[in-house]
């Protein structure tokens, strides 16, 4: 079993890698979610799976004091999909 991540930099990298995988493997759902302003609903299962993986690898104390996973969802997925037409932007 791998050691728990206790470095903020490593935790942030993991969060961004998970978000990148979500983006890569769920393109159609992401497009639908952005277009209909249902991103978090449409991807609820995938986001929870990613969050669980993140939580299984990152020290709980570090998780409690950071929001790397949520930031990664916005920075890696949503910000890069700004070309998709949506009523939210």
Biopython code that builds the backbone (N, CA, C, O; Angstrom):
import numpy as np
from Bio.PDB.StructureBuilder import StructureBuilder

atoms = [
    (1, "UNK", "N", (0.836, -1.191, 0.000)),
    (1, "UNK", "CA", (0.000, 0.000, 0.000)),
    (1, "UNK", "C", (0.875, 1.247, 0.000)),
    (1, "UNK", "O", (1.843, 1.326, 0.757)),
    (2, "UNK", "N", (0.549, 2.199, -0.824)),
    (2, "UNK", "CA", (1.315, 3.435, -0.926)),
    (2, "UNK", "C", (1.118, 4.287, 0.320)),
    (2, "UNK", "O", (0.063, 4.257, 0.953)),
    (3, "UNK", "N", (2.149, 5.041, 0.656)),
    (3, "UNK", "CA", (2.066, 5.941, 1.803)),
    (3, "UNK", "C", (1.081, 7.065, 1.491)),
    (3, "UNK", "O", (0.894, 7.451, 0.337)),
    (4, "UNK", "N", (0.462, 7.573, 2.543)),
    (4, "UNK", "CA", (-0.468, 8.691, 2.383)),
    (4, "UNK", "C", (0.312, 9.932, 1.950)),
    (4, "UNK", "O", (1.410, 10.194, 2.442)),
    (5, "UNK", "N", (-0.264, 10.678, 1.038)),
    (5, "UNK", "CA", (0.343, 11.918, 0.562)),
    (5, "UNK", "C", (0.145, 12.981, 1.635)),
    (5, "UNK", "O", (-0.975, 13.232, 2.080)),
    (6, "UNK", "N", (1.248, 13.599, 2.044)),
    (6, "UNK", "CA", (1.144, 14.664, 3.051)),
    (6, "UNK", "C", (1.761, 15.967, 2.564)),
    (6, "UNK", "O", (1.865, 16.927, 3.327)),
    (7, "UNK", "N", (2.163, 16.009, 1.318)),
    (7, "UNK", "CA", (2.723, 17.216, 0.718)),
    (7, "UNK", "C", (1.626, 17.934, -0.068)),
    (7, "UNK", "O", (0.967, 17.311, -0.900)),
    (8, "UNK", "N", (1.417, 19.224, 0.176)),
    (8, "UNK", "CA", (0.407, 19.958, -0.589)),
    (8, "UNK", "C", (0.646, 19.889, -2.096)),
    (8, "UNK", "O", (-0.305, 19.763, -2.867)),
    (9, "UNK", "N", (1.888, 19.968, -2.514)),
    (9, "UNK", "CA", (2.198, 19.920, -3.951)),
    (9, "UNK", "C", (1.783, 18.580, -4.556)),
    (9, "UNK", "O", (1.194, 18.543, -5.636)),
    (10, "UNK", "N", (2.086, 17.485, -3.868)),
    (10, "UNK", "CA", (1.736, 16.157, -4.376)),
    (10, "UNK", "C", (0.221, 15.951, -4.366)),
    (10, "UNK", "O", (-0.328, 15.338, -5.281)),
    (11, "UNK", "N", (-0.450, 16.457, -3.343)),
    (11, "UNK", "CA", (-1.911, 16.341, -3.269)),
    (11, "UNK", "C", (-2.562, 17.122, -4.408)),
    (11, "UNK", "O", (-3.521, 16.652, -5.019)),
    (12, "UNK", "N", (-2.049, 18.294, -4.685)),
    (12, "UNK", "CA", (-2.571, 19.108, -5.781)),
    (12, "UNK", "C", (-2.343, 18.408, -7.127)),
    (12, "UNK", "O", (-3.229, 18.399, -7.981)),
    (13, "UNK", "N", (-1.162, 17.828, -7.312)),
    (13, "UNK", "CA", (-0.874, 17.089, -8.553)),
    (13, "UNK", "C", (-1.826, 15.917, -8.727)),
    (13, "UNK", "O", (-2.328, 15.685, -9.827)),
    (14, "UNK", "N", (-2.080, 15.173, -7.649)),
    (14, "UNK", "CA", (-3.008, 14.044, -7.721)),
    (14, "UNK", "C", (-4.408, 14.529, -8.078)),
    (14, "UNK", "O", (-5.063, 13.940, -8.938)),
    (15, "UNK", "N", (-4.870, 15.581, -7.439)),
    (15, "UNK", "CA", (-6.206, 16.125, -7.722)),
    (15, "UNK", "C", (-6.328, 16.513, -9.187)),
    (15, "UNK", "O", (-7.337, 16.219, -9.828)),
    (16, "UNK", "N", (-5.317, 17.163, -9.711)),
    (16, "UNK", "CA", (-5.339, 17.598, -11.111)),
    (16, "UNK", "C", (-5.271, 16.404, -12.067)),
    (16, "UNK", "O", (-5.890, 16.430, -13.130)),
    (17, "UNK", "N", (-4.534, 15.374, -11.701)),
    (17, "UNK", "CA", (-4.464, 14.166, -12.538)),
    (17, "UNK", "C", (-5.820, 13.465, -12.575)),
    (17, "UNK", "O", (-6.254, 13.006, -13.632)),
    (18, "UNK", "N", (-6.478, 13.382, -11.441)),
    (18, "UNK", "CA", (-7.804, 12.760, -11.392)),
    (18, "UNK", "C", (-8.793, 13.570, -12.226)),
    (18, "UNK", "O", (-9.565, 13.001, -12.999)),
    (19, "UNK", "N", (-8.775, 14.891, -12.076)),
    (19, "UNK", "CA", (-9.672, 15.750, -12.856)),
    (19, "UNK", "C", (-9.378, 15.611, -14.348)),
    (19, "UNK", "O", (-10.299, 15.610, -15.165)),
    (20, "UNK", "N", (-8.115, 15.495, -14.702)),
    (20, "UNK", "CA", (-7.735, 15.325, -16.095)),
    (20, "UNK", "C", (-8.299, 14.010, -16.651)),
    (20, "UNK", "O", (-8.798, 13.975, -17.776)),
    (21, "UNK", "N", (-8.219, 12.945, -15.873)),
    (21, "UNK", "CA", (-8.801, 11.663, -16.283)),
    (21, "UNK", "C", (-10.313, 11.777, -16.445)),
    (21, "UNK", "O", (-10.881, 11.260, -17.408)),
    (22, "UNK", "N", (-10.959, 12.452, -15.506)),
    (22, "UNK", "CA", (-12.409, 12.648, -15.614)),
    (22, "UNK", "C", (-12.743, 13.372, -16.914)),
    (22, "UNK", "O", (-13.692, 13.007, -17.609)),
    (23, "UNK", "N", (-11.972, 14.381, -17.235)),
    (23, "UNK", "CA", (-12.206, 15.150, -18.453)),
    (23, "UNK", "C", (-11.989, 14.285, -19.697)),
    (23, "UNK", "O", (-12.773, 14.340, -20.645)),
    (24, "UNK", "N", (-10.942, 13.506, -19.682)),
    (24, "UNK", "CA", (-10.591, 12.676, -20.831)),
    (24, "UNK", "C", (-11.646, 11.606, -21.125)),
    (24, "UNK", "O", (-11.978, 11.355, -22.284)),
    (25, "UNK", "N", (-12.164, 10.986, -20.080)),
    (25, "UNK", "CA", (-13.053, 9.837, -20.266)),
    (25, "UNK", "C", (-14.540, 10.161, -20.221)),
    (25, "UNK", "O", (-15.367, 9.262, -20.375)),
    (26, "UNK", "N", (-14.896, 11.415, -20.014)),
    (26, "UNK", "CA", (-16.303, 11.787, -19.881)),
    (26, "UNK", "C", (-16.670, 13.011, -20.712)),
    (26, "UNK", "O", (-17.491, 13.824, -20.288)),
    (27, "UNK", "N", (-16.080, 13.147, -21.871)),
    (27, "UNK", "CA", (-16.258, 14.334, -22.704)),
    (27, "UNK", "C", (-17.731, 14.628, -22.996)),
    (27, "UNK", "O", (-18.169, 15.771, -22.862)),
    (28, "UNK", "N", (-18.496, 13.611, -23.392)),
    (28, "UNK", "CA", (-19.909, 13.830, -23.756)),
    (28, "UNK", "C", (-20.723, 14.286, -22.545)),
    (28, "UNK", "O", (-21.549, 15.192, -22.661)),
    (29, "UNK", "N", (-20.497, 13.668, -21.392)),
    (29, "UNK", "CA", (-21.228, 14.066, -20.184)),
    (29, "UNK", "C", (-20.862, 15.487, -19.762)),
    (29, "UNK", "O", (-21.721, 16.258, -19.337)),
    (30, "UNK", "N", (-19.598, 15.819, -19.883)),
    (30, "UNK", "CA", (-19.150, 17.166, -19.516)),
    (30, "UNK", "C", (-19.819, 18.196, -20.418)),
    (30, "UNK", "O", (-20.325, 19.212, -19.943)),
    (31, "UNK", "N", (-19.818, 17.929, -21.712)),
    (31, "UNK", "CA", (-20.464, 18.854, -22.659)),
    (31, "UNK", "C", (-21.937, 19.019, -22.311)),
    (31, "UNK", "O", (-22.439, 20.141, -22.249)),
    (32, "UNK", "N", (-22.629, 17.910, -22.086)),
    (32, "UNK", "CA", (-24.052, 17.961, -21.715)),
    (32, "UNK", "C", (-24.259, 18.737, -20.415)),
    (32, "UNK", "O", (-25.164, 19.566, -20.320)),
    (33, "UNK", "N", (-23.423, 18.467, -19.422)),
    (33, "UNK", "CA", (-23.554, 19.131, -18.127)),
    (33, "UNK", "C", (-23.322, 20.624, -18.190)),
    (33, "UNK", "O", (-24.006, 21.394, -17.517)),
    (34, "UNK", "N", (-22.351, 21.038, -19.004)),
    (34, "UNK", "CA", (-22.093, 22.467, -19.146)),
    (34, "UNK", "C", (-23.225, 23.130, -19.921)),
    (34, "UNK", "O", (-23.718, 24.183, -19.518)),
    (35, "UNK", "N", (-23.636, 22.529, -21.017)),
    (35, "UNK", "CA", (-24.709, 23.119, -21.834)),
    (35, "UNK", "C", (-26.014, 23.271, -21.051)),
    (35, "UNK", "O", (-26.741, 24.245, -21.242)),
    (36, "UNK", "N", (-26.308, 22.325, -20.181)),
    (36, "UNK", "CA", (-27.581, 22.335, -19.449)),
    (36, "UNK", "C", (-27.452, 22.803, -18.005)),
    (36, "UNK", "O", (-28.415, 22.727, -17.243)),
    (37, "UNK", "N", (-26.262, 23.289, -17.617)),
    (37, "UNK", "CA", (-25.997, 23.723, -16.245)),
    (37, "UNK", "C", (-26.314, 22.603, -15.247)),
    (37, "UNK", "O", (-26.894, 22.840, -14.187)),
    (38, "UNK", "N", (-25.921, 21.385, -15.611)),
    (38, "UNK", "CA", (-26.124, 20.221, -14.734)),
    (38, "UNK", "C", (-24.815, 19.445, -14.556)),
    (38, "UNK", "O", (-24.834, 18.244, -14.286)),
    (39, "UNK", "N", (-23.704, 20.121, -14.705)),
    (39, "UNK", "CA", (-22.396, 19.468, -14.662)),
    (39, "UNK", "C", (-22.236, 18.569, -13.438)),
    (39, "UNK", "O", (-21.896, 17.393, -13.572)),
    (40, "UNK", "N", (-22.478, 19.115, -12.247)),
    (40, "UNK", "CA", (-22.243, 18.336, -11.028)),
    (40, "UNK", "C", (-23.258, 17.217, -10.844)),
    (40, "UNK", "O", (-22.961, 16.222, -10.182)),
    (41, "UNK", "N", (-24.438, 17.358, -11.411)),
    (41, "UNK", "CA", (-25.452, 16.306, -11.348)),
    (41, "UNK", "C", (-25.119, 15.186, -12.322)),
    (41, "UNK", "O", (-25.127, 14.011, -11.954)),
    (42, "UNK", "N", (-24.825, 15.552, -13.564)),
    (42, "UNK", "CA", (-24.537, 14.564, -14.604)),
    (42, "UNK", "C", (-23.289, 13.747, -14.265)),
    (42, "UNK", "O", (-23.221, 12.554, -14.563)),
    (43, "UNK", "N", (-22.318, 14.384, -13.650)),
    (43, "UNK", "CA", (-21.060, 13.711, -13.340)),
    (43, "UNK", "C", (-20.936, 13.318, -11.866)),
    (43, "UNK", "O", (-19.832, 13.044, -11.394)),
    (44, "UNK", "N", (-22.039, 13.288, -11.142)),
    (44, "UNK", "CA", (-21.989, 13.021, -9.697)),
    (44, "UNK", "C", (-21.246, 11.729, -9.373)),
    (44, "UNK", "O", (-20.388, 11.711, -8.491)),
    (45, "UNK", "N", (-21.569, 10.659, -10.078)),
    (45, "UNK", "CA", (-20.927, 9.370, -9.808)),
    (45, "UNK", "C", (-19.435, 9.397, -10.066)),
    (45, "UNK", "O", (-18.644, 8.929, -9.247)),
    (46, "UNK", "N", (-19.055, 9.942, -11.202)),
    (46, "UNK", "CA", (-17.643, 10.020, -11.569)),
    (46, "UNK", "C", (-16.868, 10.929, -10.619)),
    (46, "UNK", "O", (-15.739, 10.620, -10.240)),
    (47, "UNK", "N", (-17.479, 12.050, -10.238)),
    (47, "UNK", "CA", (-16.823, 12.970, -9.305)),
    (47, "UNK", "C", (-16.644, 12.300, -7.952)),
    (47, "UNK", "O", (-15.585, 12.422, -7.336)),
    (48, "UNK", "N", (-17.662, 11.596, -7.484)),
    (48, "UNK", "CA", (-17.554, 10.902, -6.191)),
    (48, "UNK", "C", (-16.487, 9.821, -6.229)),
    (48, "UNK", "O", (-15.740, 9.644, -5.266)),
    (49, "UNK", "N", (-16.415, 9.098, -7.339)),
    (49, "UNK", "CA", (-15.383, 8.069, -7.487)),
    (49, "UNK", "C", (-13.991, 8.706, -7.452)),
    (49, "UNK", "O", (-13.083, 8.192, -6.798)),
    (50, "UNK", "N", (-13.832, 9.817, -8.155)),
    (50, "UNK", "CA", (-12.561, 10.532, -8.138)),
    (50, "UNK", "C", (-12.232, 11.076, -6.762)),
    (50, "UNK", "O", (-11.088, 11.001, -6.314)),
    (51, "UNK", "N", (-13.235, 11.626, -6.089)),
    (51, "UNK", "CA", (-13.030, 12.156, -4.740)),
    (51, "UNK", "C", (-12.634, 11.036, -3.764)),
    (51, "UNK", "O", (-11.777, 11.232, -2.902)),
    (52, "UNK", "N", (-13.261, 9.870, -3.906)),
    (52, "UNK", "CA", (-12.940, 8.732, -3.034)),
    (52, "UNK", "C", (-11.500, 8.275, -3.273)),
    (52, "UNK", "O", (-10.778, 7.961, -2.326)),
    (53, "UNK", "N", (-11.094, 8.239, -4.524)),
    (53, "UNK", "CA", (-9.705, 7.862, -4.833)),
    (53, "UNK", "C", (-8.743, 8.882, -4.219)),
    (53, "UNK", "O", (-7.743, 8.513, -3.604)),
    (54, "UNK", "N", (-9.057, 10.159, -4.392)),
    (54, "UNK", "CA", (-8.232, 11.228, -3.816)),
    (54, "UNK", "C", (-8.154, 11.069, -2.294)),
    (54, "UNK", "O", (-7.073, 11.149, -1.711)),
    (55, "UNK", "N", (-9.296, 10.846, -1.665)),
    (55, "UNK", "CA", (-9.346, 10.717, -0.202)),
    (55, "UNK", "C", (-8.572, 9.489, 0.284)),
    (55, "UNK", "O", (-8.026, 9.496, 1.387)),
    (56, "UNK", "N", (-8.524, 8.444, -0.528)),
    (56, "UNK", "CA", (-7.813, 7.235, -0.121)),
    (56, "UNK", "C", (-6.298, 7.407, -0.162)),
    (56, "UNK", "O", (-5.566, 6.600, 0.410)),
    (57, "UNK", "N", (-5.828, 8.450, -0.832)),
    (57, "UNK", "CA", (-4.397, 8.651, -1.017)),
    (57, "UNK", "C", (-3.827, 9.844, -0.246)),
    (57, "UNK", "O", (-2.617, 9.924, -0.030)),
    (58, "UNK", "N", (-4.707, 10.781, 0.174)),
    (58, "UNK", "CA", (-4.227, 12.024, 0.788)),
    (58, "UNK", "C", (-4.513, 12.025, 2.289)),
    (58, "UNK", "O", (-5.594, 11.636, 2.731)),
    (59, "UNK", "N", (-3.544, 12.460, 3.044)),
    (59, "UNK", "CA", (-3.669, 12.553, 4.502)),
    (59, "UNK", "C", (-4.918, 13.357, 4.862)),
    (59, "UNK", "O", (-5.104, 14.457, 4.342)),
    (60, "UNK", "N", (-5.770, 12.838, 5.736)),
    (60, "UNK", "CA", (-7.017, 13.535, 6.102)),
    (60, "UNK", "C", (-6.792, 14.950, 6.641)),
    (60, "UNK", "O", (-7.610, 15.838, 6.401)),
    (61, "UNK", "N", (-5.693, 15.166, 7.366)),
    (61, "UNK", "CA", (-5.422, 16.511, 7.888)),
    (61, "UNK", "C", (-5.174, 17.496, 6.744)),
    (61, "UNK", "O", (-5.607, 18.647, 6.805)),
    (62, "UNK", "N", (-4.482, 17.042, 5.711)),
    (62, "UNK", "CA", (-4.228, 17.897, 4.555)),
    (62, "UNK", "C", (-5.530, 18.150, 3.790)),
    (62, "UNK", "O", (-5.788, 19.264, 3.336)),
    (63, "UNK", "N", (-6.337, 17.109, 3.654)),
    (63, "UNK", "CA", (-7.626, 17.270, 2.969)),
    (63, "UNK", "C", (-8.518, 18.272, 3.688)),
    (63, "UNK", "O", (-9.209, 19.064, 3.046)),
    (64, "UNK", "N", (-8.507, 18.241, 5.006)),
    (64, "UNK", "CA", (-9.369, 19.123, 5.785)),
    (64, "UNK", "C", (-8.970, 20.589, 5.642)),
    (64, "UNK", "O", (-9.793, 21.481, 5.848)),
    (65, "UNK", "N", (-7.719, 20.835, 5.294)),
    (65, "UNK", "CA", (-7.248, 22.227, 5.234)),
    (65, "UNK", "C", (-7.069, 22.740, 3.804)),
    (65, "UNK", "O", (-6.590, 23.857, 3.607)),
    (66, "UNK", "N", (-7.447, 21.939, 2.806)),
    (66, "UNK", "CA", (-7.283, 22.371, 1.416)),
    (66, "UNK", "C", (-8.544, 22.032, 0.612)),
    (66, "UNK", "O", (-9.409, 21.290, 1.078)),
    (67, "UNK", "N", (-8.632, 22.579, -0.579)),
    (67, "UNK", "CA", (-9.741, 22.246, -1.481)),
    (67, "UNK", "C", (-9.187, 21.900, -2.858)),
    (67, "UNK", "O", (-9.775, 22.264, -3.877)),
    (68, "UNK", "N", (-8.067, 21.202, -2.887)),
    (68, "UNK", "CA", (-7.394, 20.888, -4.148)),
    (68, "UNK", "C", (-8.293, 20.135, -5.120)),
    (68, "UNK", "O", (-8.283, 20.429, -6.315)),
    (69, "UNK", "N", (-9.066, 19.173, -4.636)),
    (69, "UNK", "CA", (-9.893, 18.380, -5.540)),
    (69, "UNK", "C", (-10.952, 19.254, -6.209)),
    (69, "UNK", "O", (-11.138, 19.185, -7.424)),
    (70, "UNK", "N", (-11.641, 20.068, -5.427)),
    (70, "UNK", "CA", (-12.682, 20.937, -5.984)),
    (70, "UNK", "C", (-12.083, 21.963, -6.944)),
    (70, "UNK", "O", (-12.659, 22.244, -7.995)),
    (71, "UNK", "N", (-10.928, 22.520, -6.582)),
    (71, "UNK", "CA", (-10.249, 23.483, -7.465)),
    (71, "UNK", "C", (-9.861, 22.831, -8.777)),
    (71, "UNK", "O", (-9.969, 23.443, -9.840)),
    (72, "UNK", "N", (-9.408, 21.582, -8.702)),
    (72, "UNK", "CA", (-8.990, 20.876, -9.909)),
    (72, "UNK", "C", (-10.174, 20.662, -10.846)),
    (72, "UNK", "O", (-10.022, 20.760, -12.064)),
    (73, "UNK", "N", (-11.350, 20.370, -10.293)),
    (73, "UNK", "CA", (-12.532, 20.210, -11.142)),
    (73, "UNK", "C", (-12.792, 21.481, -11.936)),
    (73, "UNK", "O", (-13.098, 21.426, -13.127)),
    (74, "UNK", "N", (-12.669, 22.617, -11.278)),
    (74, "UNK", "CA", (-12.908, 23.904, -11.934)),
    (74, "UNK", "C", (-11.774, 24.243, -12.906)),
    (74, "UNK", "O", (-12.024, 24.576, -14.064)),
    (75, "UNK", "N", (-10.538, 24.158, -12.433)),
    (75, "UNK", "CA", (-9.392, 24.573, -13.251)),
    (75, "UNK", "C", (-9.129, 23.634, -14.428)),
    (75, "UNK", "O", (-8.853, 24.092, -15.537)),
    (76, "UNK", "N", (-9.212, 22.345, -14.196)),
    (76, "UNK", "CA", (-8.819, 21.371, -15.211)),
    (76, "UNK", "C", (-9.972, 21.041, -16.155)),
    (76, "UNK", "O", (-9.749, 20.802, -17.342)),
    (77, "UNK", "N", (-11.192, 21.024, -15.645)),
    (77, "UNK", "CA", (-12.313, 20.655, -16.510)),
    (77, "UNK", "C", (-13.079, 21.891, -16.969)),
    (77, "UNK", "O", (-13.103, 22.189, -18.164)),
    (78, "UNK", "N", (-13.690, 22.596, -16.065)),
    (78, "UNK", "CA", (-14.602, 23.681, -16.443)),
    (78, "UNK", "C", (-13.905, 24.838, -17.154)),
    (78, "UNK", "O", (-14.388, 25.307, -18.184)),
    (79, "UNK", "N", (-12.795, 25.298, -16.629)),
    (79, "UNK", "CA", (-12.115, 26.444, -17.236)),
    (79, "UNK", "C", (-11.639, 26.135, -18.649)),
    (79, "UNK", "O", (-11.580, 27.028, -19.495)),
    (80, "UNK", "N", (-11.302, 24.887, -18.906)),
    (80, "UNK", "CA", (-10.811, 24.503, -20.235)),
    (80, "UNK", "C", (-11.937, 24.238, -21.225)),
    (80, "UNK", "O", (-11.681, 24.032, -22.411)),
    (81, "UNK", "N", (-13.172, 24.240, -20.754)),
    (81, "UNK", "CA", (-14.309, 23.969, -21.637)),
    (81, "UNK", "C", (-15.111, 25.238, -21.904)),
    (81, "UNK", "O", (-16.301, 25.166, -22.211)),
    (82, "UNK", "N", (-14.478, 26.383, -21.790)),
    (82, "UNK", "CA", (-15.152, 27.658, -21.969)),
    (82, "UNK", "C", (-15.726, 27.884, -23.355)),
    (82, "UNK", "O", (-16.527, 28.798, -23.551)),
    (83, "UNK", "N", (-15.331, 27.067, -24.319)),
    (83, "UNK", "CA", (-15.860, 27.212, -25.673)),
    (83, "UNK", "C", (-17.230, 26.556, -25.839)),
    (83, "UNK", "O", (-17.920, 26.789, -26.831)),
    (84, "UNK", "N", (-17.618, 25.733, -24.862)),
    (84, "UNK", "CA", (-18.937, 25.088, -24.930)),
    (84, "UNK", "C", (-19.989, 26.125, -24.560)),
    (84, "UNK", "O", (-19.897, 26.770, -23.516)),
    (85, "UNK", "N", (-20.976, 26.278, -25.413)),
    (85, "UNK", "CA", (-22.040, 27.272, -25.132)),
    (85, "UNK", "C", (-22.822, 26.869, -23.887)),
    (85, "UNK", "O", (-23.226, 25.718, -23.718)),
    (86, "UNK", "N", (-23.021, 27.872, -23.017)),
    (86, "UNK", "CA", (-23.722, 27.633, -21.765)),
    (86, "UNK", "C", (-24.379, 28.924, -21.294)),
    (86, "UNK", "O", (-23.871, 30.017, -21.546)),
    (87, "UNK", "N", (-25.481, 28.794, -20.627)),
    (87, "UNK", "CA", (-26.136, 29.979, -20.078)),
    (87, "UNK", "C", (-25.427, 30.486, -18.813)),
    (87, "UNK", "O", (-25.738, 31.566, -18.311)),
    (88, "UNK", "N", (-24.463, 29.687, -18.301)),
    (88, "UNK", "CA", (-23.768, 30.118, -17.090)),
    (88, "UNK", "C", (-22.538, 30.970, -17.385)),
    (88, "UNK", "O", (-21.936, 31.513, -16.460)),
    (89, "UNK", "N", (-22.152, 31.098, -18.655)),
    (89, "UNK", "CA", (-21.091, 32.033, -19.038)),
    (89, "UNK", "C", (-21.248, 32.555, -20.415)),
    (89, "UNK", "O", (-20.428, 33.352, -20.870)),
]
sb = StructureBuilder()
sb.init_structure("model")
sb.init_model(0)
sb.init_chain("A")
sb.init_seg("    ")
for serial, (resi, resn, name, xyz) in enumerate(atoms, 1):
    if name == "N":
        sb.init_residue(resn, " ", resi, " ")
    sb.init_atom(name, np.array(xyz, "f"), 0.0, 1.0, " ", f" {name:<3s}", serial, name[0])
structure = sb.get_structure()
